[in-house]
Amino acid sequence: MARQRIHNRRAARGSVGGGASWISYSDMMAALLLIFVLILTYSLYQYFSMLETKTRELDEQTIRLNLAQDALDEKEKTLIIIQTDLDNLQSTLNAKEEELDQANAVLISKEQELTALQSVLALKQQDLDAATARLEEQQLALTTQARRIDDLVGIRTTMIRDLSTSLAAANMKATVDPNNGDIVLDSSVFFESGRSTIKEEGQQLLNRFIPVYLDVLLRDKYADYLGEIIIEGHTDSTGTYENNLKLSQDRALQVALYCLNMPSLTRDQKVRLQQILTAKGRSYSDLVYNAWGQEDADASRRVEFKFSLKDSEMIDEMNRILSSQEEPIP
């Protein structure tokens, strides 16, 4: 308490002398404080105004940002959809590329097959061309053969007609087969039963027959066509085949030898006859039957004079082919 009183007294003493200056200082400080408060208030106002403005701007920017973010999200969703579509398209494209690769592989395989087929076709075409050429050659040969056959058929017909005419003119009763020109002579005129020696009657018949026969066949116009003159001996079925074969062969040979040694033959005729004359014994392999289907023994015992043309085998073959083609298909 004592200290307080001392202080107060000191204050009282000091306040008497410095009161006026203190008031001025206080006013100045108060004014400064007011100015500071005003400045601070204004600064705070400006700050809060700016803060409000910035806050409002920030809110607006936030709103714009949110809108932009929403738009960005939408675009991102759209982008995801587009990316999904792109992925699907890429998958489809990959699948199409695989299909295209497979198609290309198939195409290459087909091209290889086509190339192989073209090669085969070329070979087939070559074969066809060769076959066509051969066919044309065969057709030409066939045409030539057909013409030759026509000529031969015509020649045979002419020879048969000339033989018939000449034999009739010589007053001989020998009959010429109109189809092949064969002439059948009765064996009994030439031989005794079981014998192969030519009888006088047979020799006389041959002396009349052979010159006429050879005069026709050995004509120059037939020289390129006549292939063979055949004398065939035939028997009936009495006895064994072997004995009859020997008998028929001996008889045909005796007639052939008699013809070759005929004095009336010219040298050229004899040479020609030696080249083409053949004697054959047929035993009873070609018997003659009557209308009741029984063997005609007298007709079976015979001597036949035949002739063949050089291409007669070809004619026979062609006739067989033509006959087989004309047969109806069952």
Short mmCIF file of the C-alpha atoms (twelve columns), coordinates in Angstrom:
data_MODEL
# 
_entry.id   MODEL 
# 
loop_
_atom_site.group_PDB 
_atom_site.id 
_atom_site.type_symbol 
_atom_site.label_atom_id 
_atom_site.label_alt_id 
_atom_site.label_comp_id 
_atom_site.label_asym_id 
_atom_site.label_seq_id 
_atom_site.Cartn_x 
_atom_site.Cartn_y 
_atom_site.Cartn_z 
_atom_site.pdbx_PDB_model_num 
ATOM 1   C CA . MET A 1   0.000   0.000    0.000    1 
ATOM 2   C CA . ALA A 2   2.813   2.349    0.822    1 
ATOM 3   C CA . ARG A 3   4.276   1.790    -2.553   1 
ATOM 4   C CA . GLN A 4   1.065   2.611    -4.234   1 
ATOM 5   C CA . ARG A 5   0.743   5.818    -2.442   1 
ATOM 6   C CA . ILE A 6   4.250   6.788    -3.404   1 
ATOM 7   C CA . HIS A 7   3.522   6.063    -6.979   1 
ATOM 8   C CA . ASN A 8   0.392   7.998    -7.010   1 
ATOM 9   C CA . ARG A 9   2.125   10.986   -5.571   1 
ATOM 10  C CA . ARG A 10  4.777   10.770   -8.188   1 
ATOM 11  C CA . ALA A 11  2.187   10.573   -10.809  1 
ATOM 12  C CA . ALA A 12  0.393   13.495   -9.496   1 
ATOM 13  C CA . ARG A 13  3.499   15.489   -9.512   1 
ATOM 14  C CA . GLY A 14  4.333   14.540   -13.024  1 
ATOM 15  C CA . SER A 15  0.884   15.079   -14.354  1 
ATOM 16  C CA . VAL A 16  0.874   18.717   -13.430  1 
ATOM 17  C CA . GLY A 17  3.776   19.525   -15.779  1 
ATOM 18  C CA . GLY A 18  3.262   17.149   -18.707  1 
ATOM 19  C CA . GLY A 19  -0.516  16.933   -18.971  1 
ATOM 20  C CA . ALA A 20  -0.805  19.105   -22.048  1 
ATOM 21  C CA . SER A 21  1.794   17.232   -24.072  1 
ATOM 22  C CA . TRP A 22  0.302   13.939   -23.158  1 
ATOM 23  C CA . ILE A 23  -3.070  14.970   -24.437  1 
ATOM 24  C CA . SER A 24  -1.633  15.977   -27.799  1 
ATOM 25  C CA . TYR A 25  0.266   12.758   -28.086  1 
ATOM 26  C CA . SER A 26  -2.808  10.820   -27.174  1 
ATOM 27  C CA . ASP A 27  -4.860  12.611   -29.788  1 
ATOM 28  C CA . MET A 28  -2.216  11.982   -32.353  1 
ATOM 29  C CA . MET A 29  -2.016  8.351    -31.446  1 
ATOM 30  C CA . ALA A 30  -5.783  8.081    -31.450  1 
ATOM 31  C CA . ALA A 31  -5.863  9.709    -34.879  1 
ATOM 32  C CA . LEU A 32  -3.170  7.356    -36.089  1 
ATOM 33  C CA . LEU A 33  -5.045  4.478    -34.584  1 
ATOM 34  C CA . LEU A 34  -8.200  5.637    -36.287  1 
ATOM 35  C CA . ILE A 35  -6.398  5.940    -39.590  1 
ATOM 36  C CA . PHE A 36  -4.885  2.516    -39.068  1 
ATOM 37  C CA . VAL A 37  -8.293  1.120    -38.209  1 
ATOM 38  C CA . LEU A 38  -9.774  2.843    -41.227  1 
ATOM 39  C CA . ILE A 39  -6.967  1.555    -43.422  1 
ATOM 40  C CA . LEU A 40  -7.283  -1.865   -41.865  1 
ATOM 41  C CA . THR A 41  -11.041 -1.731   -42.260  1 
ATOM 42  C CA . TYR A 42  -10.701 -0.597   -45.857  1 
ATOM 43  C CA . SER A 43  -8.043  -3.213   -46.449  1 
ATOM 44  C CA . LEU A 44  -10.260 -5.825   -44.894  1 
ATOM 45  C CA . TYR A 45  -13.159 -4.559   -46.979  1 
ATOM 46  C CA . GLN A 46  -11.052 -4.656   -50.073  1 
ATOM 47  C CA . TYR A 47  -9.740  -8.059   -49.068  1 
ATOM 48  C CA . PHE A 48  -13.157 -9.472   -48.384  1 
ATOM 49  C CA . SER A 49  -14.525 -7.820   -51.520  1 
ATOM 50  C CA . MET A 50  -11.690 -9.284   -53.485  1 
ATOM 51  C CA . LEU A 51  -12.137 -12.541  -51.615  1 
ATOM 52  C CA . GLU A 52  -15.828 -12.538  -52.445  1 
ATOM 53  C CA . THR A 53  -15.058 -11.692  -56.040  1 
ATOM 54  C CA . LYS A 54  -12.379 -14.341  -56.226  1 
ATOM 55  C CA . THR A 55  -14.657 -16.781  -54.433  1 
ATOM 56  C CA . ARG A 56  -17.429 -15.999  -56.895  1 
ATOM 57  C CA . GLU A 57  -14.975 -16.300  -59.762  1 
ATOM 58  C CA . LEU A 58  -13.647 -19.481  -58.243  1 
ATOM 59  C CA . ASP A 59  -17.189 -20.794  -57.916  1 
ATOM 60  C CA . GLU A 60  -17.870 -19.831  -61.496  1 
ATOM 61  C CA . GLN A 61  -14.615 -21.453  -62.573  1 
ATOM 62  C CA . THR A 62  -15.528 -24.444  -60.451  1 
ATOM 63  C CA . ILE A 63  -18.901 -24.585  -62.148  1 
ATOM 64  C CA . ARG A 64  -17.243 -24.193  -65.541  1 
ATOM 65  C CA . LEU A 65  -14.691 -26.773  -64.526  1 
ATOM 66  C CA . ASN A 66  -17.414 -29.124  -63.390  1 
ATOM 67  C CA . LEU A 67  -19.236 -28.524  -66.652  1 
ATOM 68  C CA . ALA A 68  -16.002 -29.077  -68.533  1 
ATOM 69  C CA . GLN A 69  -15.382 -32.162  -66.444  1 
ATOM 70  C CA . ASP A 70  -18.893 -33.401  -67.215  1 
ATOM 71  C CA . ALA A 71  -18.307 -32.675  -70.880  1 
ATOM 72  C CA . LEU A 72  -14.944 -34.360  -70.579  1 
ATOM 73  C CA . ASP A 73  -16.589 -37.324  -68.874  1 
ATOM 74  C CA . GLU A 74  -19.195 -37.451  -71.645  1 
ATOM 75  C CA . LYS A 75  -16.459 -37.221  -74.234  1 
ATOM 76  C CA . GLU A 76  -14.538 -39.878  -72.349  1 
ATOM 77  C CA . LYS A 77  -17.658 -42.068  -72.372  1 
ATOM 78  C CA . THR A 78  -18.084 -41.315  -76.066  1 
ATOM 79  C CA . LEU A 79  -14.402 -42.022  -76.544  1 
ATOM 80  C CA . ILE A 80  -14.795 -45.307  -74.691  1 
ATOM 81  C CA . ILE A 81  -17.758 -46.177  -76.908  1 
ATOM 82  C CA . ILE A 82  -15.789 -45.142  -79.969  1 
ATOM 83  C CA . GLN A 83  -12.804 -47.112  -78.713  1 
ATOM 84  C CA . THR A 84  -15.072 -50.108  -78.134  1 
ATOM 85  C CA . ASP A 85  -16.470 -49.698  -81.623  1 
ATOM 86  C CA . LEU A 86  -12.931 -49.343  -82.922  1 
ATOM 87  C CA . ASP A 87  -11.924 -52.491  -81.063  1 
ATOM 88  C CA . ASN A 88  -14.928 -54.295  -82.503  1 
ATOM 89  C CA . LEU A 89  -14.105 -52.935  -85.923  1 
ATOM 90  C CA . GLN A 90  -10.508 -53.982  -85.455  1 
ATOM 91  C CA . SER A 91  -11.646 -57.460  -84.433  1 
ATOM 92  C CA . THR A 92  -13.939 -57.549  -87.445  1 
ATOM 93  C CA . LEU A 93  -11.106 -56.271  -89.612  1 
ATOM 94  C CA . ASN A 94  -8.779  -58.914  -88.202  1 
ATOM 95  C CA . ALA A 95  -11.420 -61.579  -88.870  1 
ATOM 96  C CA . LYS A 96  -11.928 -60.233  -92.378  1 
ATOM 97  C CA . GLU A 97  -8.175  -60.211  -92.895  1 
ATOM 98  C CA . GLU A 98  -8.036  -63.827  -91.734  1 
ATOM 99  C CA . GLU A 99  -10.916 -64.658  -94.072  1 
ATOM 100 C CA . LEU A 100 -9.138  -62.736  -96.805  1 
ATOM 101 C CA . ASP A 101 -5.935  -64.645  -96.095  1 
ATOM 102 C CA . GLN A 102 -7.881  -67.902  -96.207  1 
ATOM 103 C CA . ALA A 103 -9.605  -66.772  -99.388  1 
ATOM 104 C CA . ASN A 104 -6.227  -65.821  -100.847 1 
ATOM 105 C CA . ALA A 105 -4.876  -69.226  -99.856  1 
ATOM 106 C CA . VAL A 106 -7.901  -70.894  -101.466 1 
ATOM 107 C CA . LEU A 107 -7.481  -68.645  -104.498 1 
ATOM 108 C CA . ILE A 108 -3.808  -69.548  -104.751 1 
ATOM 109 C CA . SER A 109 -4.753  -73.219  -104.415 1 
ATOM 110 C CA . LYS A 110 -7.436  -72.794  -107.075 1 
ATOM 111 C CA . GLU A 111 -4.971  -70.966  -109.290 1 
ATOM 112 C CA . GLN A 112 -2.520  -73.821  -108.828 1 
ATOM 113 C CA . GLU A 113 -5.290  -76.314  -109.595 1 
ATOM 114 C CA . LEU A 114 -6.297  -74.187  -112.593 1 
ATOM 115 C CA . THR A 115 -2.696  -74.116  -113.765 1 
ATOM 116 C CA . ALA A 116 -2.479  -77.872  -113.328 1 
ATOM 117 C CA . LEU A 117 -5.797  -78.308  -115.129 1 
ATOM 118 C CA . GLN A 118 -4.603  -76.008  -117.888 1 
ATOM 119 C CA . SER A 119 -1.483  -78.137  -118.189 1 
ATOM 120 C CA . VAL A 120 -3.618  -81.273  -118.269 1 
ATOM 121 C CA . LEU A 121 -5.939  -79.563  -120.742 1 
ATOM 122 C CA . ALA A 122 -2.966  -78.608  -122.893 1 
ATOM 123 C CA . LEU A 123 -1.786  -82.213  -122.814 1 
ATOM 124 C CA . LYS A 124 -5.317  -83.396  -123.555 1 
ATOM 125 C CA . GLN A 125 -5.481  -80.883  -126.380 1 
ATOM 126 C CA . GLN A 126 -2.208  -82.226  -127.711 1 
ATOM 127 C CA . ASP A 127 -3.586  -85.748  -127.396 1 
ATOM 128 C CA . LEU A 128 -6.787  -84.587  -129.062 1 
ATOM 129 C CA . ASP A 129 -4.844  -82.929  -131.857 1 
ATOM 130 C CA . ALA A 130 -2.760  -86.063  -132.266 1 
ATOM 131 C CA . ALA A 131 -5.894  -88.217  -132.140 1 
ATOM 132 C CA . THR A 132 -7.572  -85.892  -134.633 1 
ATOM 133 C CA . ALA A 133 -4.548  -86.154  -136.899 1 
ATOM 134 C CA . ARG A 134 -4.580  -89.939  -136.518 1 
ATOM 135 C CA . LEU A 135 -8.321  -89.958  -137.119 1 
ATOM 136 C CA . GLU A 136 -7.860  -87.898  -140.239 1 
ATOM 137 C CA . GLU A 137 -5.133  -90.266  -141.374 1 
ATOM 138 C CA . GLN A 138 -7.348  -93.237  -140.544 1 
ATOM 139 C CA . GLN A 139 -10.261 -91.559  -142.274 1 
ATOM 140 C CA . LEU A 140 -8.095  -91.010  -145.329 1 
ATOM 141 C CA . ALA A 141 -6.878  -94.598  -145.131 1 
ATOM 142 C CA . LEU A 142 -10.451 -95.780  -144.627 1 
ATOM 143 C CA . THR A 143 -11.585 -93.724  -147.590 1 
ATOM 144 C CA . THR A 144 -8.754  -95.173  -149.641 1 
ATOM 145 C CA . GLN A 145 -9.630  -98.661  -148.447 1 
ATOM 146 C CA . ALA A 146 -13.296 -98.069  -149.153 1 
ATOM 147 C CA . ARG A 147 -12.412 -96.922  -152.647 1 
ATOM 148 C CA . ARG A 148 -10.148 -99.961  -152.973 1 
ATOM 149 C CA . ILE A 149 -12.946 -102.207 -151.733 1 
ATOM 150 C CA . ASP A 150 -15.348 -100.634 -154.188 1 
ATOM 151 C CA . ASP A 151 -12.814 -101.249 -156.917 1 
ATOM 152 C CA . LEU A 152 -12.265 -104.818 -155.750 1 
ATOM 153 C CA . VAL A 153 -15.967 -105.498 -155.460 1 
ATOM 154 C CA . GLY A 154 -16.396 -104.072 -158.921 1 
ATOM 155 C CA . ILE A 155 -13.455 -106.121 -160.214 1 
ATOM 156 C CA . ARG A 156 -14.817 -109.333 -158.653 1 
ATOM 157 C CA . THR A 157 -18.216 -108.648 -160.153 1 
ATOM 158 C CA . THR A 158 -16.618 -108.005 -163.530 1 
ATOM 159 C CA . MET A 159 -14.506 -111.161 -163.279 1 
ATOM 160 C CA . ILE A 160 -17.542 -113.256 -162.349 1 
ATOM 161 C CA . ARG A 161 -19.504 -111.808 -165.243 1 
ATOM 162 C CA . ASP A 162 -16.613 -112.408 -167.677 1 
ATOM 163 C CA . LEU A 163 -16.245 -116.000 -166.429 1 
ATOM 164 C CA . SER A 164 -19.947 -116.686 -166.875 1 
ATOM 165 C CA . THR A 165 -19.948 -115.125 -170.322 1 
ATOM 166 C CA . SER A 166 -16.821 -116.967 -171.477 1 
ATOM 167 C CA . LEU A 167 -17.967 -120.370 -170.166 1 
ATOM 168 C CA . ALA A 168 -21.370 -119.914 -171.762 1 
ATOM 169 C CA . ALA A 169 -19.704 -118.947 -175.040 1 
ATOM 170 C CA . ALA A 170 -17.574 -122.123 -174.822 1 
ATOM 171 C CA . ASN A 171 -20.786 -124.097 -174.328 1 
ATOM 172 C CA . MET A 172 -19.705 -125.332 -170.906 1 
ATOM 173 C CA . LYS A 173 -22.320 -126.091 -168.272 1 
ATOM 174 C CA . ALA A 174 -20.130 -125.065 -165.288 1 
ATOM 175 C CA . THR A 175 -22.011 -122.728 -162.982 1 
ATOM 176 C CA . VAL A 176 -20.250 -119.665 -161.564 1 
ATOM 177 C CA . ASP A 177 -21.339 -118.606 -158.063 1 
ATOM 178 C CA . PRO A 178 -22.568 -115.000 -158.526 1 
ATOM 179 C CA . ASN A 179 -21.363 -113.965 -155.070 1 
ATOM 180 C CA . ASN A 180 -17.772 -115.198 -155.008 1 
ATOM 181 C CA . GLY A 181 -17.006 -116.669 -158.439 1 
ATOM 182 C CA . ASP A 182 -16.567 -120.266 -157.199 1 
ATOM 183 C CA . ILE A 183 -17.037 -123.012 -159.803 1 
ATOM 184 C CA . VAL A 184 -17.997 -126.540 -158.669 1 
ATOM 185 C CA . LEU A 185 -17.155 -129.566 -160.849 1 
ATOM 186 C CA . ASP A 186 -18.510 -133.058 -160.163 1 
ATOM 187 C CA . SER A 187 -15.764 -135.243 -158.674 1 
ATOM 188 C CA . SER A 188 -17.169 -138.349 -160.377 1 
ATOM 189 C CA . VAL A 189 -16.215 -136.862 -163.727 1 
ATOM 190 C CA . PHE A 190 -12.566 -136.770 -162.648 1 
ATOM 191 C CA . PHE A 191 -12.006 -139.747 -160.346 1 
ATOM 192 C CA . GLU A 192 -13.061 -143.275 -159.623 1 
ATOM 193 C CA . SER A 193 -14.358 -143.893 -156.096 1 
ATOM 194 C CA . GLY A 194 -11.480 -143.814 -153.630 1 
ATOM 195 C CA . ARG A 195 -8.938  -142.960 -156.383 1 
ATOM 196 C CA . SER A 196 -7.011  -139.764 -157.153 1 
ATOM 197 C CA . THR A 197 -6.009  -140.505 -160.761 1 
ATOM 198 C CA . ILE A 198 -7.792  -138.256 -163.236 1 
ATOM 199 C CA . LYS A 199 -9.987  -140.173 -165.676 1 
ATOM 200 C CA . GLU A 200 -9.966  -139.564 -169.411 1 
ATOM 201 C CA . GLU A 201 -13.318 -137.863 -169.118 1 
ATOM 202 C CA . GLY A 202 -11.928 -135.539 -166.488 1 
ATOM 203 C CA . GLN A 203 -8.909  -134.698 -168.595 1 
ATOM 204 C CA . GLN A 204 -11.148 -133.796 -171.510 1 
ATOM 205 C CA . LEU A 205 -13.201 -131.535 -169.227 1 
ATOM 206 C CA . LEU A 206 -10.070 -129.840 -167.929 1 
ATOM 207 C CA . ASN A 207 -8.755  -129.387 -171.452 1 
ATOM 208 C CA . ARG A 208 -11.876 -127.440 -172.284 1 
ATOM 209 C CA . PHE A 209 -12.369 -125.678 -168.945 1 
ATOM 210 C CA . ILE A 210 -8.868  -124.550 -167.922 1 
ATOM 211 C CA . PRO A 211 -8.022  -122.446 -171.026 1 
ATOM 212 C CA . VAL A 212 -11.305 -120.549 -170.745 1 
ATOM 213 C CA . TYR A 213 -10.929 -120.134 -166.988 1 
ATOM 214 C CA . LEU A 214 -7.342  -118.892 -167.151 1 
ATOM 215 C CA . ASP A 215 -8.013  -116.728 -170.191 1 
ATOM 216 C CA . VAL A 216 -10.356 -114.662 -168.030 1 
ATOM 217 C CA . LEU A 217 -8.474  -114.609 -164.708 1 
ATOM 218 C CA . LEU A 218 -5.034  -114.005 -166.215 1 
ATOM 219 C CA . ARG A 219 -6.059  -110.998 -168.245 1 
ATOM 220 C CA . ASP A 220 -3.807  -107.966 -167.874 1 
ATOM 221 C CA . LYS A 221 -6.592  -105.801 -166.436 1 
ATOM 222 C CA . TYR A 222 -6.892  -108.204 -163.493 1 
ATOM 223 C CA . ALA A 223 -3.165  -108.633 -162.901 1 
ATOM 224 C CA . ASP A 224 -3.033  -106.042 -160.094 1 
ATOM 225 C CA . TYR A 225 -6.020  -107.598 -158.312 1 
ATOM 226 C CA . LEU A 226 -5.839  -111.381 -158.649 1 
ATOM 227 C CA . GLY A 227 -4.206  -112.837 -155.559 1 
ATOM 228 C CA . GLU A 228 -4.691  -116.607 -155.720 1 
ATOM 229 C CA . ILE A 229 -6.351  -119.445 -157.631 1 
ATOM 230 C CA . ILE A 230 -7.351  -122.285 -155.336 1 
ATOM 231 C CA . ILE A 231 -8.265  -125.842 -156.334 1 
ATOM 232 C CA . GLU A 232 -10.125 -127.551 -153.504 1 
ATOM 233 C CA . GLY A 233 -10.868 -131.272 -153.212 1 
ATOM 234 C CA . HIS A 234 -13.892 -132.410 -151.163 1 
ATOM 235 C CA . THR A 235 -15.184 -135.854 -150.187 1 
ATOM 236 C CA . ASP A 236 -18.304 -137.273 -148.566 1 
ATOM 237 C CA . SER A 237 -18.283 -138.515 -144.968 1 
ATOM 238 C CA . THR A 238 -17.630 -142.171 -145.840 1 
ATOM 239 C CA . GLY A 239 -14.450 -143.303 -144.093 1 
ATOM 240 C CA . THR A 240 -12.202 -141.489 -141.651 1 
ATOM 241 C CA . TYR A 241 -11.449 -137.818 -141.780 1 
ATOM 242 C CA . GLU A 242 -7.726  -138.486 -142.150 1 
ATOM 243 C CA . ASN A 243 -8.137  -140.837 -145.141 1 
ATOM 244 C CA . ASN A 244 -10.536 -138.424 -146.781 1 
ATOM 245 C CA . LEU A 245 -8.151  -135.549 -146.092 1 
ATOM 246 C CA . LYS A 246 -5.349  -137.377 -147.908 1 
ATOM 247 C CA . LEU A 247 -7.681  -138.378 -150.742 1 
ATOM 248 C CA . SER A 248 -9.054  -134.855 -151.185 1 
ATOM 249 C CA . GLN A 249 -5.559  -133.372 -151.050 1 
ATOM 250 C CA . ASP A 250 -4.263  -135.849 -153.632 1 
ATOM 251 C CA . ARG A 251 -7.168  -135.152 -155.966 1 
ATOM 252 C CA . ALA A 252 -6.716  -131.360 -155.690 1 
ATOM 253 C CA . LEU A 253 -2.980  -131.784 -156.282 1 
ATOM 254 C CA . GLN A 254 -3.522  -133.964 -159.356 1 
ATOM 255 C CA . VAL A 255 -5.859  -131.396 -160.892 1 
ATOM 256 C CA . ALA A 256 -3.380  -128.584 -160.106 1 
ATOM 257 C CA . LEU A 257 -0.466  -130.521 -161.657 1 
ATOM 258 C CA . TYR A 258 -2.535  -131.304 -164.728 1 
ATOM 259 C CA . CYS A 259 -3.322  -127.610 -165.130 1 
ATOM 260 C CA . LEU A 260 0.341   -126.591 -164.783 1 
ATOM 261 C CA . ASN A 261 1.414   -129.069 -167.411 1 
ATOM 262 C CA . MET A 262 -1.214  -128.336 -170.011 1 
ATOM 263 C CA . PRO A 263 0.452   -127.807 -173.415 1 
ATOM 264 C CA . SER A 264 -1.989  -125.052 -174.315 1 
ATOM 265 C CA . LEU A 265 -0.590  -122.744 -171.608 1 
ATOM 266 C CA . THR A 266 1.758   -119.985 -172.705 1 
ATOM 267 C CA . ARG A 267 5.004   -119.488 -170.856 1 
ATOM 268 C CA . ASP A 268 3.733   -116.310 -169.205 1 
ATOM 269 C CA . GLN A 269 0.530   -118.072 -168.139 1 
ATOM 270 C CA . LYS A 270 2.471   -120.963 -166.666 1 
ATOM 271 C CA . VAL A 271 4.838   -118.635 -164.747 1 
ATOM 272 C CA . ARG A 272 1.921   -116.625 -163.490 1 
ATOM 273 C CA . LEU A 273 0.002   -119.763 -162.558 1 
ATOM 274 C CA . GLN A 274 2.981   -121.097 -160.599 1 
ATOM 275 C CA . GLN A 275 2.891   -117.906 -158.532 1 
ATOM 276 C CA . ILE A 276 -0.758  -118.007 -157.595 1 
ATOM 277 C CA . LEU A 277 -2.005  -121.626 -157.867 1 
ATOM 278 C CA . THR A 278 -2.780  -123.511 -154.627 1 
ATOM 279 C CA . ALA A 279 -4.179  -127.018 -154.041 1 
ATOM 280 C CA . LYS A 280 -6.146  -127.789 -150.858 1 
ATOM 281 C CA . GLY A 281 -7.747  -130.933 -149.514 1 
ATOM 282 C CA . ARG A 282 -10.793 -130.300 -147.297 1 
ATOM 283 C CA . SER A 283 -11.801 -133.912 -146.511 1 
ATOM 284 C CA . TYR A 284 -15.483 -133.802 -145.480 1 
ATOM 285 C CA . SER A 285 -15.225 -130.536 -143.532 1 
ATOM 286 C CA . ASP A 286 -17.637 -128.784 -145.930 1 
ATOM 287 C CA . LEU A 287 -20.393 -131.268 -146.747 1 
ATOM 288 C CA . VAL A 288 -23.386 -130.462 -148.921 1 
ATOM 289 C CA . TYR A 289 -26.882 -131.140 -147.528 1 
ATOM 290 C CA . ASN A 290 -30.183 -131.592 -149.302 1 
ATOM 291 C CA . ALA A 291 -33.463 -129.848 -148.536 1 
ATOM 292 C CA . TRP A 292 -34.243 -132.381 -145.760 1 
ATOM 293 C CA . GLY A 293 -30.985 -131.660 -143.938 1 
ATOM 294 C CA . GLN A 294 -29.367 -134.933 -144.986 1 
ATOM 295 C CA . GLU A 295 -25.912 -135.228 -146.503 1 
ATOM 296 C CA . ASP A 296 -25.873 -135.185 -150.299 1 
ATOM 297 C CA . ALA A 297 -22.924 -137.522 -150.869 1 
ATOM 298 C CA . ASP A 298 -22.766 -137.012 -154.659 1 
ATOM 299 C CA . ALA A 299 -22.747 -133.211 -154.279 1 
ATOM 300 C CA . SER A 300 -20.226 -133.387 -151.421 1 
ATOM 301 C CA . ARG A 301 -17.757 -135.258 -153.674 1 
ATOM 302 C CA . ARG A 302 -16.575 -132.348 -155.779 1 
ATOM 303 C CA . VAL A 303 -13.675 -130.240 -157.054 1 
ATOM 304 C CA . GLU A 304 -13.980 -126.455 -156.661 1 
ATOM 305 C CA . PHE A 305 -12.108 -123.769 -158.555 1 
ATOM 306 C CA . LYS A 306 -11.876 -120.566 -156.534 1 
ATOM 307 C CA . PHE A 307 -10.049 -117.303 -156.861 1 
ATOM 308 C CA . SER A 308 -9.275  -114.607 -154.321 1 
ATOM 309 C CA . LEU A 309 -8.213  -111.021 -154.761 1 
ATOM 310 C CA . LYS A 310 -5.082  -109.594 -153.162 1 
ATOM 311 C CA . ASP A 311 -7.079  -107.637 -150.615 1 
ATOM 312 C CA . SER A 312 -9.772  -110.238 -150.113 1 
ATOM 313 C CA . GLU A 313 -8.855  -110.652 -146.447 1 
ATOM 314 C CA . MET A 314 -9.286  -106.933 -145.968 1 
ATOM 315 C CA . ILE A 315 -12.635 -107.112 -147.745 1 
ATOM 316 C CA . ASP A 316 -13.740 -110.003 -145.534 1 
ATOM 317 C CA . GLU A 317 -12.656 -108.112 -142.416 1 
ATOM 318 C CA . MET A 318 -14.463 -104.968 -143.537 1 
ATOM 319 C CA . ASN A 319 -17.541 -107.008 -144.306 1 
ATOM 320 C CA . ARG A 320 -17.390 -108.534 -140.823 1 
ATOM 321 C CA . ILE A 321 -17.050 -105.069 -139.286 1 
ATOM 322 C CA . LEU A 322 -19.885 -103.696 -141.355 1 
ATOM 323 C CA . SER A 323 -22.003 -106.740 -140.549 1 
ATOM 324 C CA . SER A 324 -21.358 -106.346 -136.818 1 
ATOM 325 C CA . GLN A 325 -22.246 -102.637 -137.014 1 
ATOM 326 C CA . GLU A 326 -25.474 -103.435 -138.810 1 
ATOM 327 C CA . GLU A 327 -26.545 -105.969 -136.175 1 
ATOM 328 C CA . PRO A 328 -29.226 -104.558 -133.850 1 
ATOM 329 C CA . ILE A 329 -28.167 -103.792 -130.305 1 
ATOM 330 C CA . PRO A 330 -29.939 -106.197 -127.921 1 
# 
